[in-house]
Amino acid sequence: MAAHTSKAFLSLGRITGPVLGLHSSLNRVTYATGLSGKADFPNRGKKPRRDAGKPRTEKMAVDQDWTAVYPAAAPFRPGSVPIPVRMGYPVKGGVPPEKNGNLELIKIPNFLHLTPAAIKKHCEALKPFCTEWPSALDTHGKCDEHFPIKMESTDYVSAGTSLRNPSARIVHLKVKLSSLNLDDHARKKMLKLVGERYCKDTDVLTIRTDSCPLKQQNYDYALYLLTVLYHESWKTEAWEAEKTVADMEEYSWEDSPSQKNILDTLVRMKVAGEGEGEELRQELLGRREVQDYKDSVTRLKNEGESENTMLQYREAVKKVLNL
Amino acid sequence: MAAPMAVSRDICSLARIFVGISQLGTRGLSACRSHRKCNIIRSHLPLTSSTFFHTGAVFSSTPSSITVTDEPDTLFQKVSVLVKGHDRAVLDSYEFFATMTAKELGITLGKVFEPPKDIDRFTLLKSIHIFKKHRVQYEMRTHYRCIELSHVTGCTAQVYLEYIQRNLPEGVAMEVSKTAMEKVPDHILQPIWNDKPTDNKPSQSEQS
């Protein structure tokens, strides 16, 4: 290494003029030029290069401290790594080239500074800065119960002209609606306000904020949105009284065409055998078969058609109409 | 001349990692991103420890001193580290390093898996002018590795991530997604309309 640098300095010196610290070496150069012969072509006019000597690998003990040889990330040095490693495309009928003068081994990142012994040493030094996870929160259920709001954010590490990544500002806020204090009307209004951001299967509301340039701002904005949604859904506006049947989220059997139809049919069949009027209808409503019919129809409309629901509807209809 | 230079280089790098825990700390403080609350604040400089008043004893052997504060630590339900690189062997080694570090620091590992690689291919003209029939094709392969940690505290996550990121090899990129858990804020526990019904309704009717 040192020989290289001194050679470079010497050549510079000859072109531009003697460098301050190297007067003595320049004098040595002129003296050496006079003595060397034509056979010394590559090193003519330069200090004779001393021998490289034996590589350090031969002097290494088997039980040496490897963390001292490679304490930090460094390129591969064939003279410092006592392993006969070969790398590269093999010569025809031969083997991959050896480690001395092998560029492939220098190009690829090596983990010689991160051997298990080194990792253990580093972790021992880092241990005092770590804290323990609270032992009471061992299951996901307990975590959800005490800490229902989940804030997700992403950080990016990469090499480039800039450290910043604009996607790092995005924040997702996830919360289960069952953990918020909402009554029936508030929940329905919240679902209408939020629209697609709610997943029915998992009961999770996801708010994604990316409108502010900084992550902290987006985080505050997401919490602000949640607060506003919560308080707005508890409010009842005057125009909410105009909610029609088409706006309803769930099917309710009371005052529906199905109720009218079944009561009319039963009255026509003269099941009760008494006079007509409101009392008859009320009495019919109170009957068990009619209640079963009501349950089956509600279930069909809300959950959709499936084997179970259709069977239940069939049984209820048979009972009501005495088939 | 070569030997002393190498030794001094080693000493400098040693200083960077082992003795320079306090320096790690200072850089960590300045690089603090979303970790607003830290249970442990790393102190600045080791030599003038008398300027710091802290509850813990001053250890003369370790140059850095740890201050413990009462601020609640952030809790991460999941920390997902995705590393991307062009070479699968490098990612294998890095995964071994990251999983071993997690075990040494006592962090529970979730899934450690390899998402399928992406190959970007494109076809260019071989010559700068004409010869449309002769093209050359290039491809870029991106391999992935995902290491998920579960139930990590904010301080531990910061220590682990900083250590992992400082030892990220060249040519490898990383994305870290953290899921922090929080309590329901106090202003969302009860609707405010219950406290002041008279104030809000007239204002609503005015606006509507």
Contacts between the chains, C-beta under 8 A, distances in Angstrom:
chain1	res1	chain2	res2	distance
A	1	B	1	7.2
A	1	B	2	4.3
A	1	B	5	6.4
A	1	B	6	7.7
A	2	B	1	3.0
A	2	B	2	4.9
A	2	B	5	7.0
A	3	B	2	7.8
A	6	B	1	7.9
A	68	B	10	7.2
A	71	B	10	5.6
A	71	B	13	5.0
A	71	B	14	4.8
A	71	B	17	6.7
A	71	B	18	7.9
A	72	B	10	7.9
A	72	B	13	3.3
A	72	B	14	7.5
A	72	B	16	6.3
A	72	B	17	6.2
A	73	B	167	7.1
A	73	B	169	7.8
A	74	B	13	7.7
A	108	B	87	7.0
A	108	B	89	7.8
A	108	B	90	7.0
A	109	B	90	5.7
A	109	B	169	3.6
A	109	B	170	5.4
A	109	B	171	6.7
A	109	B	172	7.7
A	111	B	93	4.6
A	111	B	94	7.6
A	111	B	97	6.4
A	111	B	169	7.5
A	113	B	167	8.0
A	114	B	93	7.9
A	114	B	97	5.0
A	114	B	167	6.1
A	116	B	100	6.4
A	119	B	97	6.6
A	119	B	100	5.3
A	119	B	101	5.9
A	119	B	104	6.4
A	120	B	104	6.1
A	121	B	18	7.6
A	122	B	17	6.8
A	122	B	101	7.8
A	122	B	163	6.7
A	123	B	101	6.2
A	123	B	104	3.7
A	123	B	105	5.5
A	125	B	18	6.4
A	125	B	21	5.9
A	126	B	21	7.8
A	126	B	105	6.7
A	126	B	159	5.4
A	126	B	163	6.2
A	127	B	105	6.8
A	128	B	66	5.7
A	129	B	25	7.9
A	129	B	40	5.8
A	129	B	42	7.0
A	129	B	66	6.7
A	129	B	155	6.4
A	129	B	159	4.8
A	130	B	105	5.8
A	130	B	106	7.3
A	130	B	153	7.6
A	130	B	155	6.1
A	130	B	156	4.2
A	130	B	159	5.4
A	130	B	160	7.9
A	131	B	39	5.5
A	131	B	40	6.7
A	131	B	73	5.8
A	131	B	153	4.5
A	131	B	154	7.8
A	131	B	155	4.5
A	131	B	156	5.8
A	132	B	106	7.7
A	132	B	153	7.0
A	132	B	156	8.0
A	133	B	75	7.6
A	133	B	108	7.9
A	133	B	151	4.8
A	133	B	152	6.9
A	133	B	153	5.7
A	133	B	156	7.8
A	134	B	75	7.7
A	137	B	75	7.4
A	137	B	151	7.2
A	138	B	151	7.8
A	140	B	77	7.7
A	143	B	75	7.9
A	143	B	77	6.0
A	143	B	181	5.8
A	146	B	183	6.9
A	147	B	75	6.6
A	147	B	181	3.6
A	147	B	182	5.8
A	147	B	183	5.6
A	148	B	183	7.6
A	148	B	184	5.9
A	149	B	181	7.2
A	149	B	182	4.5
A	149	B	183	7.1
A	149	B	184	6.1
A	149	B	185	7.9
A	150	B	77	6.5
A	150	B	179	5.3
A	150	B	180	7.0
A	150	B	181	5.9
A	150	B	182	7.5
A	151	B	179	7.3
A	151	B	180	4.8
A	151	B	182	6.3
A	152	B	177	6.3
A	152	B	178	7.1
A	152	B	179	4.9
A	152	B	180	7.7
A	153	B	34	5.9
A	153	B	177	7.1
A	153	B	178	6.1
A	153	B	180	7.7
A	154	B	175	5.9
A	154	B	176	6.7
A	154	B	177	4.3
A	154	B	178	7.7
A	155	B	33	6.2
A	155	B	34	7.6
A	155	B	175	7.3
A	155	B	176	4.7
A	155	B	177	7.8
A	155	B	178	7.6
A	156	B	173	7.5
A	156	B	174	7.4
A	156	B	175	5.4
A	156	B	176	7.8
A	157	B	165	5.4
A	157	B	168	6.5
A	157	B	173	6.5
A	157	B	174	4.2
A	157	B	175	7.6
A	157	B	176	7.3
A	158	B	173	3.8
A	158	B	174	7.3
A	159	B	170	7.1
A	159	B	171	7.6
A	159	B	173	7.3
A	175	B	184	7.9
A	179	B	184	6.8
A	180	B	184	6.9
A	180	B	188	6.7
A	181	B	188	7.7
A	181	B	189	6.1
A	181	B	190	6.5
A	181	B	191	7.8
A	186	B	191	7.5
A	215	B	33	7.3
A	215	B	34	5.9
A	216	B	34	7.4
A	216	B	36	7.9
A	219	B	34	7.6
A	223	B	185	6.5
A	226	B	188	6.6
A	227	B	185	7.2
A	227	B	187	5.8
A	227	B	188	5.8
A	230	B	188	5.0
A	230	B	191	7.1
A	231	B	191	5.7
A	231	B	192	5.9
A	231	B	193	7.2
A	234	B	191	3.6
A	234	B	193	5.7
A	235	B	191	8.0
A	235	B	193	6.1
A	235	B	200	7.6
A	235	B	204	7.3
A	237	B	204	7.1
A	237	B	208	7.0
A	238	B	205	7.6
A	238	B	208	6.9
A	239	B	208	7.8
